[in-house]
Amino acid sequence: MTMATQPLFPDRQAAARPARLVLRDATRPDHDRVDAAFSAFRLDEDQGYARFLAAQYLAHREAECWLALAEIPPRLRLSDRSPLIAADLAALGRDLPRAGLPFPQPPGGSFAQAAGVLYCLAGSSFGGRVLVQRIAPGAPRAFLSFPLPADYWPRLVAVLDGVAAQGGLAACTAGARRTFALFTQCARRIAAGAAR
């Protein structure tokens, strides 16, 4: 019989999608807004690259403050990248941006939300590999060239799956979406000349 070939109770684990893929799909519109906002900057010229770095500085500084308030195991902590961005801006002869940050409060103190922030920042590091190829020869590249630890992504992926298994995927997604929104708003502020 045809019905005999269909399991009555599908294997839930086999049917479950990896948390990173759920996060990717849930935040795709947010990620697209980040890409659109940062596309306003020409990376192959000093002015555009400096504005790109200024927006990245604002966003990273705020996200790093969020993570400093969360309880994150040492093996998942990321090195702050805002000092690298500051060094690149200094190498270009530019001051740090002084715009007020768009989010006065962190997204929340839960580890699940912090994992969403880490997901975005780790992904940003991967994006740097592509963007560093677009900057002008001789331009400072400490930020875009700074790699993740070799085994960081697999560790984070395993943690994301653990967060999902404990029912924390909604909070994780909220943290990721807030982080993407932070990057979008910082890029828009710099593009509009709001940072001085």
MODELLER restraints for C-alpha pairs under 7 A, 6 or more apart:
rsr = mdl.restraints
at = mdl.atoms
rsr.add(forms.Gaussian(group=physical.xy_distance, feature=features.Distance(at['CA:18:A'], at['CA:161:A']), mean=6.34, stdev=0.5))
rsr.add(forms.Gaussian(group=physical.xy_distance, feature=features.Distance(at['CA:19:A'], at['CA:160:A']), mean=5.77, stdev=0.5))
rsr.add(forms.Gaussian(group=physical.xy_distance, feature=features.Distance(at['CA:19:A'], at['CA:161:A']), mean=5.14, stdev=0.5))
rsr.add(forms.Gaussian(group=physical.xy_distance, feature=features.Distance(at['CA:19:A'], at['CA:164:A']), mean=6.30, stdev=0.5))
rsr.add(forms.Gaussian(group=physical.xy_distance, feature=features.Distance(at['CA:20:A'], at['CA:157:A']), mean=6.43, stdev=0.5))
rsr.add(forms.Gaussian(group=physical.xy_distance, feature=features.Distance(at['CA:20:A'], at['CA:160:A']), mean=6.74, stdev=0.5))
rsr.add(forms.Gaussian(group=physical.xy_distance, feature=features.Distance(at['CA:23:A'], at['CA:173:A']), mean=6.08, stdev=0.5))
rsr.add(forms.Gaussian(group=physical.xy_distance, feature=features.Distance(at['CA:27:A'], at['CA:177:A']), mean=6.18, stdev=0.5))
rsr.add(forms.Gaussian(group=physical.xy_distance, feature=features.Distance(at['CA:30:A'], at['CA:177:A']), mean=6.38, stdev=0.5))
rsr.add(forms.Gaussian(group=physical.xy_distance, feature=features.Distance(at['CA:30:A'], at['CA:180:A']), mean=5.85, stdev=0.5))
rsr.add(forms.Gaussian(group=physical.xy_distance, feature=features.Distance(at['CA:30:A'], at['CA:181:A']), mean=6.76, stdev=0.5))
rsr.add(forms.Gaussian(group=physical.xy_distance, feature=features.Distance(at['CA:31:A'], at['CA:180:A']), mean=6.25, stdev=0.5))
rsr.add(forms.Gaussian(group=physical.xy_distance, feature=features.Distance(at['CA:33:A'], at['CA:184:A']), mean=6.39, stdev=0.5))
rsr.add(forms.Gaussian(group=physical.xy_distance, feature=features.Distance(at['CA:34:A'], at['CA:180:A']), mean=6.43, stdev=0.5))
rsr.add(forms.Gaussian(group=physical.xy_distance, feature=features.Distance(at['CA:34:A'], at['CA:183:A']), mean=6.28, stdev=0.5))
rsr.add(forms.Gaussian(group=physical.xy_distance, feature=features.Distance(at['CA:34:A'], at['CA:184:A']), mean=4.72, stdev=0.5))
rsr.add(forms.Gaussian(group=physical.xy_distance, feature=features.Distance(at['CA:37:A'], at['CA:184:A']), mean=5.80, stdev=0.5))
rsr.add(forms.Gaussian(group=physical.xy_distance, feature=features.Distance(at['CA:37:A'], at['CA:187:A']), mean=5.72, stdev=0.5))
rsr.add(forms.Gaussian(group=physical.xy_distance, feature=features.Distance(at['CA:37:A'], at['CA:188:A']), mean=6.03, stdev=0.5))
rsr.add(forms.Gaussian(group=physical.xy_distance, feature=features.Distance(at['CA:38:A'], at['CA:52:A']), mean=6.98, stdev=0.5))
rsr.add(forms.Gaussian(group=physical.xy_distance, feature=features.Distance(at['CA:38:A'], at['CA:187:A']), mean=5.87, stdev=0.5))
rsr.add(forms.Gaussian(group=physical.xy_distance, feature=features.Distance(at['CA:40:A'], at['CA:191:A']), mean=6.83, stdev=0.5))
rsr.add(forms.Gaussian(group=physical.xy_distance, feature=features.Distance(at['CA:41:A'], at['CA:48:A']), mean=4.75, stdev=0.5))
rsr.add(forms.Gaussian(group=physical.xy_distance, feature=features.Distance(at['CA:41:A'], at['CA:49:A']), mean=6.56, stdev=0.5))
rsr.add(forms.Gaussian(group=physical.xy_distance, feature=features.Distance(at['CA:41:A'], at['CA:51:A']), mean=6.75, stdev=0.5))
rsr.add(forms.Gaussian(group=physical.xy_distance, feature=features.Distance(at['CA:41:A'], at['CA:52:A']), mean=5.80, stdev=0.5))
rsr.add(forms.Gaussian(group=physical.xy_distance, feature=features.Distance(at['CA:42:A'], at['CA:48:A']), mean=4.43, stdev=0.5))
rsr.add(forms.Gaussian(group=physical.xy_distance, feature=features.Distance(at['CA:42:A'], at['CA:49:A']), mean=6.08, stdev=0.5))
rsr.add(forms.Gaussian(group=physical.xy_distance, feature=features.Distance(at['CA:43:A'], at['CA:49:A']), mean=4.39, stdev=0.5))
rsr.add(forms.Gaussian(group=physical.xy_distance, feature=features.Distance(at['CA:43:A'], at['CA:134:A']), mean=6.04, stdev=0.5))
rsr.add(forms.Gaussian(group=physical.xy_distance, feature=features.Distance(at['CA:43:A'], at['CA:135:A']), mean=4.91, stdev=0.5))
rsr.add(forms.Gaussian(group=physical.xy_distance, feature=features.Distance(at['CA:44:A'], at['CA:134:A']), mean=6.02, stdev=0.5))
rsr.add(forms.Gaussian(group=physical.xy_distance, feature=features.Distance(at['CA:44:A'], at['CA:135:A']), mean=4.43, stdev=0.5))
rsr.add(forms.Gaussian(group=physical.xy_distance, feature=features.Distance(at['CA:44:A'], at['CA:136:A']), mean=4.57, stdev=0.5))
rsr.add(forms.Gaussian(group=physical.xy_distance, feature=features.Distance(at['CA:45:A'], at['CA:136:A']), mean=6.47, stdev=0.5))
rsr.add(forms.Gaussian(group=physical.xy_distance, feature=features.Distance(at['CA:50:A'], at['CA:89:A']), mean=6.36, stdev=0.5))
rsr.add(forms.Gaussian(group=physical.xy_distance, feature=features.Distance(at['CA:51:A'], at['CA:190:A']), mean=6.42, stdev=0.5))
rsr.add(forms.Gaussian(group=physical.xy_distance, feature=features.Distance(at['CA:53:A'], at['CA:85:A']), mean=6.26, stdev=0.5))
rsr.add(forms.Gaussian(group=physical.xy_distance, feature=features.Distance(at['CA:53:A'], at['CA:89:A']), mean=6.81, stdev=0.5))
rsr.add(forms.Gaussian(group=physical.xy_distance, feature=features.Distance(at['CA:54:A'], at['CA:96:A']), mean=6.75, stdev=0.5))
rsr.add(forms.Gaussian(group=physical.xy_distance, feature=features.Distance(at['CA:54:A'], at['CA:97:A']), mean=5.88, stdev=0.5))
rsr.add(forms.Gaussian(group=physical.xy_distance, feature=features.Distance(at['CA:55:A'], at['CA:186:A']), mean=5.19, stdev=0.5))
rsr.add(forms.Gaussian(group=physical.xy_distance, feature=features.Distance(at['CA:55:A'], at['CA:187:A']), mean=4.92, stdev=0.5))
rsr.add(forms.Gaussian(group=physical.xy_distance, feature=features.Distance(at['CA:55:A'], at['CA:190:A']), mean=5.88, stdev=0.5))
rsr.add(forms.Gaussian(group=physical.xy_distance, feature=features.Distance(at['CA:57:A'], at['CA:82:A']), mean=5.48, stdev=0.5))
rsr.add(forms.Gaussian(group=physical.xy_distance, feature=features.Distance(at['CA:57:A'], at['CA:85:A']), mean=5.91, stdev=0.5))
rsr.add(forms.Gaussian(group=physical.xy_distance, feature=features.Distance(at['CA:58:A'], at['CA:186:A']), mean=6.32, stdev=0.5))
rsr.add(forms.Gaussian(group=physical.xy_distance, feature=features.Distance(at['CA:59:A'], at['CA:182:A']), mean=6.06, stdev=0.5))
rsr.add(forms.Gaussian(group=physical.xy_distance, feature=features.Distance(at['CA:59:A'], at['CA:183:A']), mean=5.25, stdev=0.5))
rsr.add(forms.Gaussian(group=physical.xy_distance, feature=features.Distance(at['CA:59:A'], at['CA:186:A']), mean=6.02, stdev=0.5))
rsr.add(forms.Gaussian(group=physical.xy_distance, feature=features.Distance(at['CA:60:A'], at['CA:81:A']), mean=6.88, stdev=0.5))
rsr.add(forms.Gaussian(group=physical.xy_distance, feature=features.Distance(at['CA:60:A'], at['CA:82:A']), mean=5.72, stdev=0.5))
rsr.add(forms.Gaussian(group=physical.xy_distance, feature=features.Distance(at['CA:61:A'], at['CA:82:A']), mean=5.65, stdev=0.5))
rsr.add(forms.Gaussian(group=physical.xy_distance, feature=features.Distance(at['CA:64:A'], at['CA:80:A']), mean=6.57, stdev=0.5))
rsr.add(forms.Gaussian(group=physical.xy_distance, feature=features.Distance(at['CA:66:A'], at['CA:106:A']), mean=5.24, stdev=0.5))
rsr.add(forms.Gaussian(group=physical.xy_distance, feature=features.Distance(at['CA:67:A'], at['CA:114:A']), mean=6.31, stdev=0.5))
rsr.add(forms.Gaussian(group=physical.xy_distance, feature=features.Distance(at['CA:69:A'], at['CA:109:A']), mean=6.75, stdev=0.5))
rsr.add(forms.Gaussian(group=physical.xy_distance, feature=features.Distance(at['CA:70:A'], at['CA:109:A']), mean=5.29, stdev=0.5))
rsr.add(forms.Gaussian(group=physical.xy_distance, feature=features.Distance(at['CA:70:A'], at['CA:110:A']), mean=6.79, stdev=0.5))
rsr.add(forms.Gaussian(group=physical.xy_distance, feature=features.Distance(at['CA:70:A'], at['CA:111:A']), mean=6.53, stdev=0.5))
rsr.add(forms.Gaussian(group=physical.xy_distance, feature=features.Distance(at['CA:70:A'], at['CA:114:A']), mean=6.49, stdev=0.5))
rsr.add(forms.Gaussian(group=physical.xy_distance, feature=features.Distance(at['CA:71:A'], at['CA:111:A']), mean=6.41, stdev=0.5))
rsr.add(forms.Gaussian(group=physical.xy_distance, feature=features.Distance(at['CA:72:A'], at['CA:111:A']), mean=6.76, stdev=0.5))
rsr.add(forms.Gaussian(group=physical.xy_distance, feature=features.Distance(at['CA:76:A'], at['CA:156:A']), mean=6.96, stdev=0.5))
rsr.add(forms.Gaussian(group=physical.xy_distance, feature=features.Distance(at['CA:81:A'], at['CA:143:A']), mean=6.62, stdev=0.5))
rsr.add(forms.Gaussian(group=physical.xy_distance, feature=features.Distance(at['CA:84:A'], at['CA:142:A']), mean=5.68, stdev=0.5))
rsr.add(forms.Gaussian(group=physical.xy_distance, feature=features.Distance(at['CA:84:A'], at['CA:143:A']), mean=5.04, stdev=0.5))
rsr.add(forms.Gaussian(group=physical.xy_distance, feature=features.Distance(at['CA:85:A'], at['CA:143:A']), mean=5.33, stdev=0.5))
rsr.add(forms.Gaussian(group=physical.xy_distance, feature=features.Distance(at['CA:86:A'], at['CA:96:A']), mean=6.67, stdev=0.5))
rsr.add(forms.Gaussian(group=physical.xy_distance, feature=features.Distance(at['CA:88:A'], at['CA:140:A']), mean=5.30, stdev=0.5))
rsr.add(forms.Gaussian(group=physical.xy_distance, feature=features.Distance(at['CA:88:A'], at['CA:141:A']), mean=6.55, stdev=0.5))
rsr.add(forms.Gaussian(group=physical.xy_distance, feature=features.Distance(at['CA:88:A'], at['CA:142:A']), mean=6.40, stdev=0.5))
rsr.add(forms.Gaussian(group=physical.xy_distance, feature=features.Distance(at['CA:89:A'], at['CA:95:A']), mean=6.73, stdev=0.5))
rsr.add(forms.Gaussian(group=physical.xy_distance, feature=features.Distance(at['CA:91:A'], at['CA:140:A']), mean=6.50, stdev=0.5))
rsr.add(forms.Gaussian(group=physical.xy_distance, feature=features.Distance(at['CA:97:A'], at['CA:195:A']), mean=5.53, stdev=0.5))
rsr.add(forms.Gaussian(group=physical.xy_distance, feature=features.Distance(at['CA:97:A'], at['CA:196:A']), mean=5.70, stdev=0.5))
rsr.add(forms.Gaussian(group=physical.xy_distance, feature=features.Distance(at['CA:98:A'], at['CA:195:A']), mean=5.65, stdev=0.5))
rsr.add(forms.Gaussian(group=physical.xy_distance, feature=features.Distance(at['CA:98:A'], at['CA:196:A']), mean=5.48, stdev=0.5))
rsr.add(forms.Gaussian(group=physical.xy_distance, feature=features.Distance(at['CA:99:A'], at['CA:194:A']), mean=6.54, stdev=0.5))
rsr.add(forms.Gaussian(group=physical.xy_distance, feature=features.Distance(at['CA:99:A'], at['CA:195:A']), mean=4.33, stdev=0.5))
rsr.add(forms.Gaussian(group=physical.xy_distance, feature=features.Distance(at['CA:99:A'], at['CA:196:A']), mean=6.35, stdev=0.5))
rsr.add(forms.Gaussian(group=physical.xy_distance, feature=features.Distance(at['CA:102:A'], at['CA:182:A']), mean=6.94, stdev=0.5))
rsr.add(forms.Gaussian(group=physical.xy_distance, feature=features.Distance(at['CA:102:A'], at['CA:185:A']), mean=6.89, stdev=0.5))
rsr.add(forms.Gaussian(group=physical.xy_distance, feature=features.Distance(at['CA:107:A'], at['CA:175:A']), mean=6.14, stdev=0.5))
rsr.add(forms.Gaussian(group=physical.xy_distance, feature=features.Distance(at['CA:107:A'], at['CA:178:A']), mean=6.87, stdev=0.5))
rsr.add(forms.Gaussian(group=physical.xy_distance, feature=features.Distance(at['CA:112:A'], at['CA:163:A']), mean=6.21, stdev=0.5))
rsr.add(forms.Gaussian(group=physical.xy_distance, feature=features.Distance(at['CA:112:A'], at['CA:168:A']), mean=5.66, stdev=0.5))
rsr.add(forms.Gaussian(group=physical.xy_distance, feature=features.Distance(at['CA:112:A'], at['CA:171:A']), mean=5.66, stdev=0.5))
rsr.add(forms.Gaussian(group=physical.xy_distance, feature=features.Distance(at['CA:112:A'], at['CA:172:A']), mean=4.70, stdev=0.5))
rsr.add(forms.Gaussian(group=physical.xy_distance, feature=features.Distance(at['CA:113:A'], at['CA:171:A']), mean=5.13, stdev=0.5))
rsr.add(forms.Gaussian(group=physical.xy_distance, feature=features.Distance(at['CA:113:A'], at['CA:172:A']), mean=4.36, stdev=0.5))
rsr.add(forms.Gaussian(group=physical.xy_distance, feature=features.Distance(at['CA:113:A'], at['CA:174:A']), mean=6.56, stdev=0.5))
rsr.add(forms.Gaussian(group=physical.xy_distance, feature=features.Distance(at['CA:113:A'], at['CA:175:A']), mean=4.37, stdev=0.5))
rsr.add(forms.Gaussian(group=physical.xy_distance, feature=features.Distance(at['CA:114:A'], at['CA:175:A']), mean=6.35, stdev=0.5))
rsr.add(forms.Gaussian(group=physical.xy_distance, feature=features.Distance(at['CA:115:A'], at['CA:160:A']), mean=6.95, stdev=0.5))
rsr.add(forms.Gaussian(group=physical.xy_distance, feature=features.Distance(at['CA:115:A'], at['CA:172:A']), mean=5.94, stdev=0.5))
rsr.add(forms.Gaussian(group=physical.xy_distance, feature=features.Distance(at['CA:116:A'], at['CA:172:A']), mean=4.44, stdev=0.5))
rsr.add(forms.Gaussian(group=physical.xy_distance, feature=features.Distance(at['CA:116:A'], at['CA:173:A']), mean=5.86, stdev=0.5))
rsr.add(forms.Gaussian(group=physical.xy_distance, feature=features.Distance(at['CA:116:A'], at['CA:175:A']), mean=4.63, stdev=0.5))
rsr.add(forms.Gaussian(group=physical.xy_distance, feature=features.Distance(at['CA:116:A'], at['CA:176:A']), mean=4.16, stdev=0.5))
rsr.add(forms.Gaussian(group=physical.xy_distance, feature=features.Distance(at['CA:117:A'], at['CA:175:A']), mean=5.50, stdev=0.5))
rsr.add(forms.Gaussian(group=physical.xy_distance, feature=features.Distance(at['CA:117:A'], at['CA:176:A']), mean=5.08, stdev=0.5))
rsr.add(forms.Gaussian(group=physical.xy_distance, feature=features.Distance(at['CA:117:A'], at['CA:179:A']), mean=5.90, stdev=0.5))
rsr.add(forms.Gaussian(group=physical.xy_distance, feature=features.Distance(at['CA:119:A'], at['CA:176:A']), mean=6.83, stdev=0.5))
rsr.add(forms.Gaussian(group=physical.xy_distance, feature=features.Distance(at['CA:120:A'], at['CA:176:A']), mean=6.05, stdev=0.5))
rsr.add(forms.Gaussian(group=physical.xy_distance, feature=features.Distance(at['CA:120:A'], at['CA:179:A']), mean=6.80, stdev=0.5))
rsr.add(forms.Gaussian(group=physical.xy_distance, feature=features.Distance(at['CA:125:A'], at['CA:147:A']), mean=6.54, stdev=0.5))
rsr.add(forms.Gaussian(group=physical.xy_distance, feature=features.Distance(at['CA:125:A'], at['CA:148:A']), mean=6.62, stdev=0.5))
rsr.add(forms.Gaussian(group=physical.xy_distance, feature=features.Distance(at['CA:128:A'], at['CA:144:A']), mean=4.64, stdev=0.5))
rsr.add(forms.Gaussian(group=physical.xy_distance, feature=features.Distance(at['CA:128:A'], at['CA:145:A']), mean=6.69, stdev=0.5))
rsr.add(forms.Gaussian(group=physical.xy_distance, feature=features.Distance(at['CA:129:A'], at['CA:144:A']), mean=6.68, stdev=0.5))
rsr.add(forms.Gaussian(group=physical.xy_distance, feature=features.Distance(at['CA:129:A'], at['CA:145:A']), mean=6.74, stdev=0.5))
rsr.add(forms.Gaussian(group=physical.xy_distance, feature=features.Distance(at['CA:132:A'], at['CA:144:A']), mean=5.62, stdev=0.5))
rsr.add(forms.Gaussian(group=physical.xy_distance, feature=features.Distance(at['CA:132:A'], at['CA:145:A']), mean=6.78, stdev=0.5))
rsr.add(forms.Gaussian(group=physical.xy_distance, feature=features.Distance(at['CA:163:A'], at['CA:169:A']), mean=6.17, stdev=0.5))
rsr.add(forms.Gaussian(group=physical.xy_distance, feature=features.Distance(at['CA:189:A'], at['CA:195:A']), mean=6.56, stdev=0.5))
